[in-house]
Amino acid sequence: MSLIDEKDQVRTEEMLLNVGPQHPSTHGVFRLVVKISGETIIDAEPVIGYLHRGTEKLAEDLQYTQIIPYTDRLDYLAAMLNNYALCHTVEEALGLEIPERAEYLRVIVMELNRIASHLLFIGTYLLDLGAMSPFLYVFAERERIVQMFNEICGARLTYNYMRIGGLRWDAPPGWLDQVRAFVGHMREQLKMYDDLITGNEIFLNRVRGIGVYDTETALAHGMSGINLRCTGFEWDLRRKKPYSIYDRFDFEIPVGKNGDCFDRYYLHLLEMRESLKIVEQALDQIPESGPVLGKVPKLIRVPAGEYYSGIEGARGELGFYIVSDGKDKPYRMKIRKPSFVNLQLLPKLLRGQNMANLIAILGAVDIVLGEVDA
């Protein structure tokens, strides 16, 4: 049978291609089934569940304080933010007052963790696209953050540092000085990353004008975080629905123009600059001393009712929805995981794309499998 039809065009047959669950660019046990015709993607189906641990169901048998270590595992690149999201929801339900020093320390560690997460995004994204050097560079800065976290909470990845009502303990002597030194160092490094990556012609050809969507599409699919702001829609819960003490800080909300992979990359860079501004202001304003844990009942019982609170996580809106029957454990708990929600736009983004663009689009969506498979 001839492979050439009457119009002298090569005939192709549709086929299914598995990207993962062991493909390096899926960053974990994530499977993407892609239907292709030649080099063109006809359809794509994300297949999740390889990492499912049933966190939401497990929480029904755990006291509220016992749930905190499980939140570390939701996003192991930004565990401080996940710790806080749960604690904040319970604190709102109980109407707890958080000590001033604890609030400032919380903001400092959360923004440092946001920077660490964004650094790893840039490193792994460039590695997916074939650039090795940035992947090695980002780990140097991330290591400094991880070392500081190790000093303040005794862990490097799953921190378990937040407590309902405040923090596990205060920062050790000299720790805040280390943070201030890091802020100045990181500003210089961000300029280096900008010079190294942003104007690179090969990189630009891989990401500019690729994976484009508009604000209407993003909102229709429930996108949040950078995946929404890349379309030009200014939405950041730290500013639009302030929580903790974020209303005390002066910072910008970077937004994109084109909603493409380049904008999603560049907003990570811009957001790190804003996080450094927040950390610097927090260092200037933090009380020199004071308690870091408020008055909390020995056995926490959330009043019967339904509660939801969302924060600006590293990948978008991270929220906890708790249904309480007045006991010391949640009757039901649902986690609004930004990676899970952001993933649903992937099939639409990939349809009609060339296979060469698959990894550029998949990486720029910025998902963490712990959030997807909670």
matplotlib code that plots the C-alpha trace (Angstrom):
import matplotlib.pyplot as plt

x = [0.0, 1.4, 2.0, 1.3, -2.3, -3.7, -2.6, 1.0, 0.7, 2.1, -0.7, -0.5, -2.4, -3.4, -1.5, -1.4, 1.8, 2.5, 4.4, 5.2, 4.5, 8.3, 9.2, 11.7, 9.7, 6.6, 8.5, 7.1, 4.5, 2.3, 1.1, -0.1, -1.7, -1.3, -3.1, -1.0, -1.3, 2.2, 3.8, 0.5, -1.3, -5.0, -5.9, -4.3, -5.6, -3.8, -3.9, -3.4, -3.6, -0.2, 0.8, -2.7, -2.4, -5.9, -4.9, -8.4, -9.9, -7.1, -7.8, -11.1, -9.3, -6.8, -6.9, -6.4, -2.8, -2.0, -3.0, -0.2, 2.6, 0.3, 0.1, 3.9, 3.5, 0.9, 3.5, 7.0, 8.5, 6.5, 5.6, 5.6, 2.7, 0.7, 1.3, 0.0, -3.1, -4.4, -3.5, -5.1, -8.4, -8.6, -7.6, -10.3, -12.9, -11.8, -11.2, -7.7, -5.4, -1.9, 1.1, 2.8, 6.2, 4.7, 2.9, 6.1, 8.1, 5.3, 5.5, 9.3, 9.4, 6.4, 8.0, 11.4, 9.6, 7.9, 11.3, 12.7, 9.8, 10.1, 13.8, 13.2, 10.5, 13.0, 15.8, 13.6, 11.8, 15.1, 16.4, 13.3, 14.1, 17.7, 19.6, 21.7, 23.4, 20.4, 19.3, 22.7, 22.7, 19.3, 20.2, 22.9, 20.4, 17.8, 20.3, 20.8, 17.1, 16.9, 19.8, 18.0, 14.9, 16.9, 18.1, 14.7, 12.6, 15.0, 14.0, 15.0, 11.9, 8.8, 9.0, 6.0, 6.8, 3.5, 1.2, -2.5, -2.1, 1.5, 4.7, 6.5, 9.3, 11.1, 14.0, 17.4, 19.9, 21.3, 18.8, 17.2, 20.6, 21.2, 17.9, 18.8, 22.1, 20.3, 18.0, 20.9, 22.6, 19.4, 18.7, 22.1, 21.5, 18.1, 19.8, 22.2, 19.3, 17.6, 20.7, 21.4, 18.0, 15.4, 17.1, 18.5, 17.4, 17.1, 15.0, 12.7, 12.1, 10.9, 8.5, 7.4, 3.9, 3.6, 0.7, -1.3, -4.7, -6.6, -8.2, -11.7, -10.3, -8.2, -11.2, -13.5, -11.0, -10.6, -6.9, -5.2, -1.7, 0.8, -1.3, -4.0, -1.9, 0.1, -3.0, -2.9, -5.5, -4.3, -5.3, -3.3, -5.0, -2.2, -3.5, -7.1, -8.2, -5.4, -4.7, -2.0, -0.3, 0.2, -1.8, 1.2, 3.6, 4.2, 4.6, 3.5, 1.5, 3.4, 1.1, 1.8, 0.6, 0.4, -0.6, 2.2, 4.9, 7.4, 5.1, 4.6, 8.4, 9.1, 6.4, 8.2, 11.3, 9.4, 7.5, 10.8, 11.8, 8.5, 8.9, 12.3, 10.7, 8.1, 10.8, 12.9, 10.0, 9.1, 12.6, 12.4, 9.0, 9.3, 9.2, 12.5, 10.9, 7.6, 5.6, 5.3, 2.3, -1.0, -3.5, -4.8, -7.0, -5.2, -7.7, -8.9, -12.5, -13.7, -17.3, -19.9, -20.2, -18.5, -15.3, -13.1, -10.0, -7.6, -4.1, -1.8, 0.2, 3.3, 1.1, -2.1, -5.0, -4.5, -7.5, -8.9, -12.6, -13.5, -16.9, -17.0, -19.5, -17.9, -15.5, -11.7, -11.5, -12.9, -16.1, -15.0, -12.1, -11.5, -8.3, -8.4, -5.1, -4.0, -2.0, -5.0, -7.2, -4.5, -4.0, -7.5, -6.5, -3.7, -5.7, -7.0, -3.5, -2.0, -4.6, -3.3, 0.3, 3.4, 4.9, 8.0, 6.0, 4.6, 7.3, 7.4, 3.7, 3.6, 6.4, 5.1, 1.8, 3.9, 2.2, 3.4, 2.2, 1.6, -1.1, -2.6, -2.8, -3.6]
y = [0.0, 3.4, 5.9, 8.7, 9.7, 11.3, 14.8, 13.7, 14.1, 11.6, 9.7, 9.3, 7.2, 8.4, 6.8, 7.1, 8.1, 7.8, 10.7, 9.3, 8.1, 7.8, 10.5, 13.0, 16.0, 14.9, 15.5, 12.5, 9.8, 11.7, 10.2, 12.1, 10.1, 12.0, 11.2, 12.3, 12.4, 12.7, 15.4, 17.1, 16.6, 15.7, 15.2, 14.8, 13.2, 13.7, 10.5, 11.1, 9.0, 7.4, 9.3, 9.4, 9.2, 10.1, 13.1, 14.6, 11.3, 10.7, 14.1, 12.8, 10.6, 13.2, 16.1, 19.4, 19.7, 16.2, 17.2, 19.8, 17.3, 15.9, 19.4, 19.4, 16.5, 18.4, 20.6, 19.5, 22.5, 25.1, 23.3, 26.4, 27.8, 24.6, 24.5, 28.1, 27.5, 24.8, 26.7, 29.9, 28.3, 26.8, 30.1, 32.0, 29.5, 29.8, 33.6, 33.3, 36.2, 35.6, 37.3, 40.1, 38.5, 35.2, 36.9, 38.5, 35.3, 33.5, 36.0, 35.8, 32.0, 31.9, 34.3, 32.6, 29.4, 31.0, 32.1, 28.6, 27.1, 29.6, 28.9, 25.2, 26.0, 28.0, 25.4, 22.4, 24.2, 25.2, 21.6, 20.3, 22.5, 21.3, 23.9, 22.4, 25.3, 27.2, 24.0, 23.8, 27.5, 27.7, 25.0, 27.2, 29.9, 27.4, 25.6, 28.9, 29.1, 25.4, 25.8, 28.8, 26.7, 23.9, 26.3, 27.7, 24.4, 21.5, 20.3, 20.8, 19.8, 19.0, 21.7, 21.2, 24.6, 26.4, 25.9, 26.8, 30.1, 30.8, 29.0, 26.0, 28.2, 31.5, 32.2, 31.4, 34.2, 35.8, 34.1, 37.3, 38.7, 35.7, 36.5, 40.1, 39.1, 36.6, 39.4, 41.4, 38.4, 37.1, 40.5, 40.2, 36.6, 37.4, 39.9, 37.2, 34.8, 37.5, 38.2, 34.5, 33.2, 35.9, 37.2, 33.8, 33.3, 29.6, 29.8, 32.5, 30.4, 27.6, 29.6, 32.8, 32.6, 28.9, 27.7, 30.9, 31.4, 34.5, 35.7, 34.4, 30.9, 31.0, 32.1, 29.5, 26.8, 28.1, 29.0, 31.1, 32.3, 32.9, 30.8, 33.5, 36.6, 35.7, 36.7, 40.3, 39.7, 41.2, 38.8, 38.0, 37.0, 38.7, 42.0, 41.4, 39.5, 40.3, 37.7, 37.6, 41.1, 41.4, 44.6, 46.3, 45.7, 47.6, 45.3, 44.9, 42.2, 41.4, 40.5, 39.2, 40.5, 37.5, 34.5, 32.4, 30.1, 33.0, 35.2, 32.3, 31.9, 35.6, 36.2, 33.7, 35.9, 39.1, 37.5, 36.6, 40.3, 41.2, 38.5, 40.0, 43.4, 41.8, 40.0, 43.1, 45.2, 42.4, 42.4, 46.2, 46.0, 42.8, 43.3, 42.5, 40.1, 38.7, 35.4, 33.3, 31.2, 32.7, 31.3, 28.1, 25.4, 22.2, 20.3, 22.3, 21.9, 23.9, 25.1, 23.2, 24.7, 25.1, 27.1, 28.0, 30.1, 30.5, 31.9, 32.8, 29.6, 29.2, 27.7, 29.6, 29.7, 27.2, 26.7, 24.4, 23.8, 22.3, 20.9, 20.6, 18.9, 20.5, 17.7, 17.7, 16.3, 17.6, 15.8, 16.5, 18.3, 19.4, 20.9, 23.4, 22.4, 24.8, 22.2, 20.0, 22.8, 24.2, 20.8, 20.8, 23.4, 21.2, 19.2, 22.5, 23.9, 20.9, 20.3, 21.3, 21.8, 20.3, 17.5, 19.7, 22.1, 19.6, 19.8, 23.6, 23.8, 21.1, 22.6, 26.1, 25.1, 24.5, 21.6, 19.6, 16.0, 16.1, 18.8, 16.9, 13.6, 14.7]
z = [0.0, -1.0, 1.8, -0.7, -1.5, -4.6, -3.6, -3.1, 0.7, 3.2, 4.9, 8.7, 11.2, 14.6, 17.5, 21.3, 23.0, 26.7, 28.2, 31.7, 34.3, 34.3, 31.8, 33.5, 32.3, 34.2, 37.4, 39.2, 38.7, 36.2, 33.0, 29.9, 27.1, 23.9, 20.7, 17.7, 14.0, 12.6, 14.7, 15.6, 18.9, 18.3, 22.0, 25.4, 28.6, 32.0, 34.0, 37.8, 40.9, 40.9, 44.0, 45.7, 49.5, 50.5, 52.6, 52.7, 54.0, 56.4, 58.0, 59.2, 61.8, 62.9, 65.3, 63.7, 64.9, 63.7, 60.1, 59.8, 58.8, 56.1, 54.5, 54.0, 51.6, 49.4, 47.9, 49.0, 47.3, 49.3, 52.5, 54.7, 52.6, 52.9, 56.7, 57.0, 54.8, 57.1, 60.3, 59.0, 58.2, 61.7, 63.3, 61.3, 62.5, 66.1, 66.0, 67.4, 67.8, 66.5, 68.2, 66.2, 66.0, 64.9, 62.0, 60.8, 61.0, 59.1, 56.3, 56.1, 55.9, 53.5, 51.1, 51.3, 50.5, 47.5, 46.2, 46.7, 44.9, 42.0, 41.7, 41.3, 38.7, 36.6, 37.0, 36.1, 33.3, 31.6, 32.1, 30.4, 27.4, 27.3, 29.3, 32.1, 33.7, 35.2, 36.9, 38.7, 39.5, 41.2, 43.7, 45.1, 46.1, 47.1, 49.3, 51.3, 51.9, 52.9, 55.3, 57.0, 57.3, 58.8, 61.4, 62.3, 62.2, 62.0, 58.6, 55.0, 53.0, 55.2, 57.8, 60.1, 61.5, 61.6, 64.6, 65.1, 66.8, 65.7, 65.3, 66.8, 68.2, 67.7, 65.2, 66.7, 67.4, 64.3, 62.0, 60.8, 60.0, 57.7, 56.0, 55.4, 53.9, 51.7, 50.4, 49.1, 47.6, 45.9, 44.2, 42.5, 41.5, 40.0, 37.7, 36.7, 35.9, 33.9, 31.8, 31.3, 30.4, 29.4, 26.3, 25.1, 21.5, 21.7, 24.8, 23.3, 20.2, 22.5, 24.7, 23.0, 21.5, 22.7, 24.9, 24.6, 26.3, 27.3, 30.6, 29.7, 29.2, 32.4, 34.5, 32.9, 33.9, 37.4, 36.9, 39.6, 40.5, 37.7, 35.3, 35.6, 35.9, 32.8, 30.8, 32.2, 34.9, 38.2, 40.9, 44.0, 47.3, 49.3, 47.8, 46.8, 49.9, 52.4, 55.1, 57.9, 57.8, 54.0, 54.0, 55.8, 52.9, 49.7, 46.7, 43.1, 41.4, 38.2, 35.3, 31.7, 28.4, 26.1, 28.2, 26.7, 28.2, 28.2, 30.4, 32.8, 33.0, 33.4, 36.1, 38.3, 38.1, 38.8, 41.7, 43.4, 43.3, 45.0, 47.6, 48.4, 48.9, 51.3, 53.3, 53.6, 54.9, 57.3, 58.7, 59.2, 61.0, 63.1, 66.9, 68.6, 71.0, 72.0, 72.0, 68.8, 70.0, 71.1, 73.6, 72.1, 73.8, 74.6, 72.6, 69.5, 68.7, 65.7, 66.2, 64.1, 60.6, 57.3, 56.8, 53.9, 53.7, 50.7, 50.5, 47.6, 47.2, 45.1, 42.3, 42.8, 45.3, 48.0, 50.2, 52.9, 53.2, 56.6, 57.6, 61.4, 63.7, 66.8, 67.6, 67.7, 64.2, 60.9, 59.8, 56.2, 54.6, 51.0, 49.8, 46.9, 45.3, 42.6, 40.7, 40.4, 39.1, 36.7, 35.2, 33.6, 31.0, 29.7, 27.1, 25.6, 25.5, 23.7, 21.1, 17.7, 19.0, 17.5, 19.6, 20.0, 22.1, 24.5, 27.1, 26.9, 27.6, 30.2, 32.2, 32.1, 33.7, 36.9, 38.7, 41.7, 41.9, 45.6, 45.1, 42.2, 44.0, 47.5]

ax = plt.figure().add_subplot(projection="3d")
ax.plot(x, y, z, "-o")
ax.set_aspect("equal")
plt.show()
